Amino acid sequence: MKQLARIITDCGHRGKVGQVYEIIEKNPRDGFRLVMPGKTQFTFWYPAECVEEVEPGACTVPTKKPVPFDSAKWSQSLRALEEATTGLDLEDIKKKSTWQVPENADFAWHLDKVTESITQLLKKKNAAYGNTALNPLGIFSKLGAAEAIKARIDDKLARISNKGLNDDTEDTARDLVGYLLLLLMAIEREGK
């Protein structure tokens, strides 16, 4: 497992305070030999008193004592970031989509409820992101709409394959159905 360290005090001409680096070597006299994670070139030495060892996933803010990585907090942060950037209240959406099916529900009613929850989610995401699923911006990826949606479908299928279908991945199954609907729409548009 890779060892990581964060520079907490400016003590040299290389490296940046707060940045997390991979530890290549450490010794009591010279301190830490560091490199950007995933790189092998441009290593540098930094004094031990100016560096703190951190766990994978650590943020780039120096602390007095190491902060352990907490995957639950990481998930909350990602959810908050998505809500802030999209304007969607994901918890509200989840609550609205988690309803109990009455014992005497017939097929047609149940189908309408499931598809309604997915179409409402698609409409909210479309309002938040713009119509980028069917009209990709093409800033980074040059894929057309159908191919870009197929890539997202692959991601969802991989998650289900890796994690299975359970309470934690129910949203993934709903997302998958949504992407399949978007794929049909993209294919219909490209067929014109």
C-alpha positions in Angstrom: 0.0 0.0 0.0 1.3 3.4 -0.9 2.3 5.7 1.9 1.2 9.3 1.6 2.2 12.5 3.3 0.9 16.1 3.3 3.2 19.1 3.6 2.0 21.1 6.6 4.7 23.8 6.8 6.7 25.5 4.0 10.2 24.3 4.6 11.7 24.0 1.1 11.7 25.3 -2.5 9.6 22.4 -3.8 6.2 21.1 -2.9 3.1 23.0 -1.8 1.7 23.4 1.6 -1.5 21.3 1.9 -0.7 19.1 -1.1 -0.6 15.3 -0.6 2.4 13.4 -2.0 3.5 9.8 -2.2 6.3 8.8 0.1 9.2 7.2 -1.8 11.6 7.0 1.1 12.0 8.3 4.6 15.0 8.5 6.9 15.7 10.4 10.2 18.4 12.7 8.8 16.8 13.9 5.6 13.1 13.5 6.3 10.8 12.3 3.5 11.5 11.8 -0.2 8.2 12.8 -1.9 6.7 12.6 -5.4 3.3 13.5 -6.8 1.0 10.4 -6.5 1.3 8.2 -9.5 4.5 9.8 -10.8 8.0 8.6 -10.7 10.0 11.6 -11.8 10.8 14.9 -9.9 11.2 13.5 -6.4 12.3 15.8 -3.6 13.3 15.7 0.0 11.3 17.5 2.7 12.1 17.8 6.4 10.1 15.4 8.7 8.9 18.2 11.0 7.2 19.9 8.0 5.3 16.8 6.8 2.5 14.6 8.3 1.7 11.1 7.1 -1.9 10.7 6.0 -4.2 7.9 4.8 -5.5 7.6 1.2 -8.4 9.9 0.6 -7.0 12.6 2.9 -7.9 16.2 2.0 -5.3 18.8 1.1 -5.8 20.9 4.2 -3.0 20.6 6.8 -4.0 19.5 10.3 -2.2 19.3 13.6 -2.9 15.6 13.8 -3.7 13.1 11.0 -7.4 12.7 10.1 -8.5 9.1 9.3 -10.4 8.6 6.1 -14.1 8.2 6.7 -16.0 6.8 3.7 -19.4 7.8 5.1 -18.3 11.5 5.4 -16.8 11.3 1.9 -20.2 10.1 0.6 -22.0 12.9 2.4 -19.5 15.4 0.9 -20.1 14.1 -2.6 -23.8 14.2 -2.1 -23.6 17.8 -0.8 -21.4 18.8 -3.8 -23.9 17.3 -6.3 -26.8 19.0 -4.6 -25.0 22.3 -4.6 -24.0 22.1 -8.3 -27.3 20.7 -9.6 -29.8 22.3 -7.3 -31.4 18.9 -6.7 -32.2 17.8 -3.2 -31.2 14.1 -3.5 -32.6 13.1 -0.2 -36.0 14.6 -1.1 -35.9 12.8 -4.4 -35.0 9.5 -2.6 -37.8 10.0 -0.1 -40.4 10.6 -2.8 -39.2 7.6 -4.8 -39.4 5.2 -1.8 -43.1 4.4 -1.4 -44.7 1.2 -0.3 -46.7 -0.8 -2.9 -50.2 -1.6 -1.5 -50.9 -5.3 -1.2 -53.8 -5.1 -3.7 -52.0 -3.0 -6.3 -52.5 -4.1 -9.8 -49.8 -4.3 -12.5 -50.8 -1.1 -14.5 -51.0 1.1 -11.4 -47.6 -0.2 -10.1 -46.0 0.3 -13.5 -47.3 3.9 -13.7 -45.9 4.7 -10.2 -42.4 3.3 -11.0 -42.2 5.0 -14.4 -43.5 8.2 -13.0 -40.8 8.4 -10.3 -38.1 7.8 -13.0 -39.5 10.3 -15.4 -39.8 12.9 -12.6 -36.1 12.3 -11.7 -35.1 12.6 -15.4 -37.0 15.9 -15.7 -35.4 17.3 -12.5 -31.9 16.3 -13.7 -32.6 17.8 -17.2 -33.7 21.1 -15.6 -30.5 21.1 -13.4 -28.0 20.0 -16.0 -29.6 21.4 -19.1 -30.4 19.0 -22.0 -26.8 17.7 -22.0 -27.8 14.0 -22.3 -29.4 14.5 -25.7 -27.3 17.5 -26.7 -23.8 16.9 -25.2 -21.6 20.0 -24.8 -18.6 18.3 -26.4 -16.1 20.2 -24.3 -14.0 17.2 -23.3 -15.8 14.1 -24.8 -16.6 14.2 -28.5 -19.1 11.3 -28.3 -22.5 11.8 -29.7 -25.5 11.6 -27.4 -26.3 7.9 -27.9 -22.6 6.8 -27.5 -22.2 8.9 -24.4 -25.4 7.5 -22.8 -24.1 3.9 -23.6 -21.0 4.7 -21.7 -23.1 5.8 -18.7 -25.1 2.6 -19.0 -21.9 0.6 -19.0 -20.9 2.3 -15.7 -24.3 1.6 -14.1 -24.1 -2.1 -15.2 -20.6 -2.4 -13.8 -21.7 -1.0 -10.5 -24.6 -3.5 -10.3 -22.3 -6.3 -11.4 -19.8 -5.4 -8.7 -22.2 -4.5 -5.8 -25.3 -6.5 -6.7 -28.8 -5.2 -6.3 -29.7 -4.1 -2.8 -30.9 -1.1 -0.9 -27.6 0.7 -1.6 -27.8 0.2 -5.3 -31.5 0.6 -5.9 -30.8 4.2 -7.1 -28.4 2.7 -9.6 -31.1 0.5 -11.1 -33.4 3.5 -11.4 -30.6 5.5 -13.0 -30.1 2.6 -15.4 -33.7 2.6 -16.5 -33.5 6.4 -16.9 -30.4 6.1 -19.1 -32.2 3.4 -21.2 -35.1 5.9 -21.7 -32.6 8.6 -22.7 -30.9 6.2 -25.1 -34.2 5.5 -26.9 -34.8 9.3 -27.1 -31.3 9.8 -28.6 -31.7 7.0 -31.1 -35.0 8.4 -32.2 -33.5 11.9 -32.6 -30.5 10.6 -34.6 -32.9 8.6 -36.8 -34.5 11.9 -38.1 
